[in-house]
Amino acid sequence: MKGLTISLIASADQTEIIHHRLEPNTRWALEPEEGWEALEYLIVVSGELKLSTNGGYEIYKTGDSFYRSPVKEHYVFQSIGKTEFLYVSSQPVFHRYSQISRDLMKLAISIEKKDGYTGDHCARISKLSMLVGEAMGLSSRQLLRLNMASFFHDIGKVKIPLDILLKPGKLTQEEWEVMKLHTTYGRQVLEETKLPLLISAGLVVEQHHERYDGKGYPLGLAKDEIEVEASIISVVDSYDAMTTDRSYQKGRSKEEAILEINSCRGTMYNPIIVDTFNAVQHTL
């Protein structure tokens, strides 16, 4: 993912040692997986990692280590400044995860470019979504799913015909029905990876255009029927869309976008999430 560089530096007898380099405020996580019984260990080489916990957080400084065997919970680490650490797994994981992540990231960035956004759209959505999720006190498991789903929220647009995706004018009703399929396509693309985390994120991706009042798509879900992560992405994605310059329109000011979001509080958007967004918007 953006902000993260991983390199396999040694491998033998099923054990792998992987070097990680994180840019400031980049997240990295461990998650449980059925049938996975590996020892997983990390040691900080430089910088610091902040581990979110139910009671707050723990700081791992240079020389500090962390391990589980096997991992039974979700752990989300965040770099404080540029950080490097070594990760050791007693079962091979590098090629499986790195190839799928690389392929999906290429898809996500290609959609950004085709759809008229800058190449940082997915990264911005992920960053803002995590600010809101953390302020709401989501669990580590929810934050991990939010991180993945927010980055890949528009991945399904890869299956939308370009003449519809790039149409400069208003879509016809028939074209709009095709465009709306990108949410379900996104879930399908992530399910095809066979990775539990991305399959779970796919459920969120499919719902990120649902509305609090039940008038969204594709399922017409309302209120608490919508995954909280999807409701967060809905607000953040709208804010970014309104404030980003497009080929056919100039972006609105930050203040104008926030006023628009607040005007839709309780109809399009979950009120609690709008209130949380307002509380963190000074950091945008």
C-alpha positions, 0 to 999 in steps of 0.5 A: 500500500502507499506509504509501505515498502516491504522486502523479503530478505531471508527465507528458509524452512518455511520461515520468512524475514521481511523488512518493512519501511513505513512512511509517517502515519502509515498503518500496518496490521496483523489479523487472525486467519483460519488454519494459520498457526504461525509464530509472528514476530516483529522488532522495531529497527528505527522509529516508533510504532503505536499499537491501538488497544481497547484502553488506548495505545502502546508505543514500541520504540527502537529495539522493542519487539512484539509477537503472537503464536498464533495471532488470535486478535486484530492488531493495528500499528501506526508509524510515528515518523518514518519507521522500519521493522523486521517481521518474522513469520514461521509460515510463508506469507510474502508472495501471496500478500504482496502480489495480490496487494500490488495487483489491486493497488494498480487497479485502484490507481488506474480507476482514479486516473480514468475517473478524473481524480488525482492519483491520491484519491484512494489514499486521501479517502483512507486517511480521512476515514481512519481519522473518523474511525479512530475518533469513533473508537472503532475496534482494531478489527473494524479499523483494519477493515475500514482501512482496506475498504476505504482504499479500494472503495471504487475498485469495481469501476474497473468493470464499468465501460469507459464510455460510461465512466468517462462520459463528460455530461449527465448519464442517461437513466440506463447508463446510471443503472450500469454505473451503480453496479460498481459497488457490487462489482467491487465486492466481487473483485475483492472476493476473488482474492480469497483473502479473508480481510479483503472479502470482509472489506468487500461487504463494506465496499458494496455498501458505501453508496447506501444512505441513512434514510434507505434511499441509497444503492444497491440494497436500499439499506438504512440506518444501522443496517449499513456497516459503520465503515461504509457509512464513514466512507460515504461521508468522506468520499462525498467530502473529497469529491466536492473539494477535488478539482475535476476536468469539468468542474472546480472543487468547492471550498472546504467550508462549502463542502462541510456545510453541504454534508451537514445539510444532509445529516440524518438523510443521506449521512449517519448523524453520529458520523457527521458529528464526528467528522465535524469534530476532526475536520480541523485536521483536514 
